[in-house]
Amino acid sequence: MAVGVRPRSELAVAAGLQVGMRGGITVNSRMQTSDPDIYAAGDCVEIPHLVSGKRTVFPLGSLANREGRVAADNIAGMVSELKGAVGSFIVKAFDLAVGCVGLPLATAQAEGFAADISWSSPMDRAHFFPDRGLLNIGLVFDRKSRKVLGLQGAGPANDALSVRIDAAAAAITAGAIIDDIGIIEMAYAPPFNSAIDPVNAAAYIADNLCLGLMRQINLADFNGWMADPSSHPDWLVIDVRHAIEAEPYMAKYGGQWLSLPYDQIRARYGELPVDKQLVIFCNAGSRSFEVQVFLAQCGIKNTVVVPGGFNLLHRMGVGWLPVE
Ligand SMILES: Cc1cc2nc3c(=O)[nH]c(=O)nc-3n(C[C@H](O)[C@H](O)[C@H](O)COP(=O)(O)OP(=O)(O)OC[C@H]3O[C@@H](n4cnc5c(N)ncnc54)[C@H](O)[C@@H]3O)c2cc1C
């Protein structure tokens, strides 16, 4: 396995051309270097990231081709520009597709955005369709401006994730805010999609987070606590899945894991302790959110949901999940 890419810009440096912070050759939007008679394109150049605004190296064949076309157009006397990129990529890792566009959460935070992420674990096609697969989508957004900063995800090694990355790429390139993502008209038929597309749903969740309707636990905090329950004795998981699904967790985590199935919440919410931080858990995160809203209407506001639920944690391979 190899990790990381460094531009081979020694020749350009030796020729006196300007290179950037990452060692890539500096080019303008017409792919001209600091010597306007010399053009550069591909893995060796730095171009602006359209989200961060900073110049960076995008070692991607898709962009190398586009840059080559822009350079060729200009060399041939046409005016052609590439203003920057959002870095869409997708890889197949065995039976998994993994992709990203824009900035991941940590990078967005490091860049100074008020960045947050909406996690979801939707199906890649209609829930009743036989060969459906599980997607995990993380939409990164700025809480203050509502600007969409990135989308990352994992899913089956088919076209399902690619479609969502591409839709987000077009929107992010156009400077979309959450609301724009929520109204992208994604094509729907059960063999291809759900009636509410995962990209739209990710935007709805982001909207709920911005509005304060949804309060979520930081996944790193949650996983840290599950690995060391004594670190937060005042936290209690409310598992709103079917009782049979909660059984192995109750057996393993005893006093910190309570089974209260979704269809019993209205009758039994009075049993919930008021002196605990209630961490609501389900398979995908959506039932947890509905329970959170209901409890808030009942005056119980000491709740957070586990975003993406079991399906996300399972795909992340967290070690504390009981074997199922
Ligand atoms: C294993 C792998 C898988 C990839 N998969 C994808 C993918 O799925 N999607 C994607 O978008 N990108 C992918 N990439 C990245 C993509 O291949 C590169 O971004 C793209 O090829 C860069 O194009 P380039 O023209 O800048 O450089 P290159 O394609 O590397 O071309 C540079 C050429 O210059 C030649 N050369 C080097 N030195 C000299 C010299 N001194 N004199 C003459 N010739 C020289 C080299 O032999 C080479 O042919 C992948 C890369 C790798 C390594």
The ligand as an SDF file (V2000), in Angstrom:
LIG
                    3D

 53 58  0  0  0  0  0  0  0  0999 V2000
   -2.6910    3.1730   -9.1780 C   0  0  0  0  0  0  0  0  0  0  0  0
   -3.3530    4.4970   -9.5030 C   0  0  0  0  0  0  0  0  0  0  0  0
   -4.7200    4.5350   -9.6850 C   0  0  0  0  0  0  0  0  0  0  0  0
   -5.3280    5.7420   -9.9870 C   0  0  0  0  0  0  0  0  0  0  0  0
   -6.6930    5.7710  -10.1200 N   0  0  0  0  0  0  0  0  0  0  0  0
   -7.2830    6.9310  -10.3810 C   0  0  0  0  0  0  0  0  0  0  0  0
   -8.6840    6.9880  -10.5280 C   0  0  0  0  0  0  0  0  0  0  0  0
   -9.3940    5.9830  -10.4350 O   0  0  0  0  0  0  0  0  0  0  0  0
   -9.2710    8.1880  -10.7340 N   0  0  0  0  0  0  0  0  0  0  0  0
   -8.5270    9.3210  -10.8490 C   0  0  0  0  0  0  0  0  0  0  0  0
   -9.1150   10.4020  -11.0650 O   0  0  0  0  0  0  0  0  0  0  0  0
   -7.1840    9.2990  -10.7530 N   0  0  0  0  0  0  0  0  0  0  0  0
   -6.5500    8.1340  -10.5130 C   0  0  0  0  0  0  0  0  0  0  0  0
   -5.1880    8.1050  -10.3770 N   0  0  0  0  0  0  0  0  0  0  0  0
   -4.4360    9.3430  -10.5260 C   0  0  0  0  0  0  0  0  0  0  0  0
   -4.1560    9.6150  -12.0030 C   0  0  0  0  0  0  0  0  0  0  0  0
   -3.5430    8.4970  -12.6010 O   0  0  0  0  0  0  0  0  0  0  0  0
   -3.2220   10.8180  -12.1070 C   0  0  0  0  0  0  0  0  0  0  0  0
   -3.7880   11.9100  -11.4200 O   0  0  0  0  0  0  0  0  0  0  0  0
   -2.9920   11.2040  -13.5440 C   0  0  0  0  0  0  0  0  0  0  0  0
   -2.4570   10.1460  -14.2770 O   0  0  0  0  0  0  0  0  0  0  0  0
   -2.0180   12.3700  -13.5800 C   0  0  0  0  0  0  0  0  0  0  0  0
   -1.7390   12.6780  -14.9300 O   0  0  0  0  0  0  0  0  0  0  0  0
   -0.3870   13.4020  -15.2930 P   0  0  0  0  0  0  0  0  0  0  0  0
   -0.4070   13.5890  -16.7730 O   0  0  0  0  0  0  0  0  0  0  0  0
   -0.1660   14.5930  -14.4460 O   0  0  0  0  0  0  0  0  0  0  0  0
    0.7710   12.3860  -14.8750 O   0  0  0  0  0  0  0  0  0  0  0  0
    1.0560   10.9240  -15.3870 P   0  0  0  0  0  0  0  0  0  0  0  0
   -0.1750   10.2610  -15.8700 O   0  0  0  0  0  0  0  0  0  0  0  0
    1.8480   10.2930  -14.3080 O   0  0  0  0  0  0  0  0  0  0  0  0
    1.9550   11.1610  -16.6650 O   0  0  0  0  0  0  0  0  0  0  0  0
    3.2680   11.6230  -16.5500 C   0  0  0  0  0  0  0  0  0  0  0  0
    4.0640   11.0000  -17.6880 C   0  0  0  0  0  0  0  0  0  0  0  0
    5.3360   11.6250  -17.7420 O   0  0  0  0  0  0  0  0  0  0  0  0
    6.3170   10.6220  -17.9560 C   0  0  0  0  0  0  0  0  0  0  0  0
    7.6140   11.1530  -17.4750 N   0  0  0  0  0  0  0  0  0  0  0  0
    8.0210   11.2960  -16.2100 C   0  0  0  0  0  0  0  0  0  0  0  0
    9.2640   11.8270  -16.1840 N   0  0  0  0  0  0  0  0  0  0  0  0
    9.6300   12.0260  -17.4800 C   0  0  0  0  0  0  0  0  0  0  0  0
   10.7830   12.5550  -18.1020 C   0  0  0  0  0  0  0  0  0  0  0  0
   11.8160   13.0020  -17.3980 N   0  0  0  0  0  0  0  0  0  0  0  0
   10.8120   12.6120  -19.4410 N   0  0  0  0  0  0  0  0  0  0  0  0
    9.7560   12.1910  -20.1670 C   0  0  0  0  0  0  0  0  0  0  0  0
    8.6460   11.6870  -19.6420 N   0  0  0  0  0  0  0  0  0  0  0  0
    8.5650   11.6050  -18.2960 C   0  0  0  0  0  0  0  0  0  0  0  0
    5.8150    9.4480  -17.1860 C   0  0  0  0  0  0  0  0  0  0  0  0
    6.3820    8.2550  -17.6490 O   0  0  0  0  0  0  0  0  0  0  0  0
    4.3200    9.5210  -17.4780 C   0  0  0  0  0  0  0  0  0  0  0  0
    3.9640    8.8240  -18.6320 O   0  0  0  0  0  0  0  0  0  0  0  0
   -4.5530    6.9170  -10.0940 C   0  0  0  0  0  0  0  0  0  0  0  0
   -3.1670    6.8540   -9.9130 C   0  0  0  0  0  0  0  0  0  0  0  0
   -2.5920    5.6620   -9.6260 C   0  0  0  0  0  0  0  0  0  0  0  0
   -1.0970    5.6330   -9.4440 C   0  0  0  0  0  0  0  0  0  0  0  0
  1  2  1  0
  2  3  1  0
  2 52  2  0
  3  4  2  0
  4  5  1  0
  4 50  1  0
  5  6  2  0
  6  7  1  0
  6 13  1  0
  7  8  2  0
  7  9  1  0
  9 10  1  0
 10 11  2  0
 10 12  1  0
 12 13  2  0
 13 14  1  0
 14 15  1  0
 14 50  1  0
 15 16  1  0
 16 17  1  0
 16 18  1  0
 18 19  1  0
 18 20  1  0
 20 21  1  0
 20 22  1  0
 22 23  1  0
 23 24  1  0
 24 25  2  0
 24 26  1  0
 24 27  1  0
 27 28  1  0
 28 29  2  0
 28 30  1  0
 28 31  1  0
 31 32  1  0
 32 33  1  0
 33 34  1  0
 33 48  1  0
 34 35  1  0
 35 36  1  0
 35 46  1  0
 36 37  1  0
 36 45  1  0
 37 38  2  0
 38 39  1  0
 39 40  1  0
 39 45  2  0
 40 41  1  0
 40 42  2  0
 42 43  1  0
 43 44  2  0
 44 45  1  0
 46 47  1  0
 46 48  1  0
 48 49  1  0
 50 51  2  0
 51 52  1  0
 52 53  1  0
M  END
$$$$
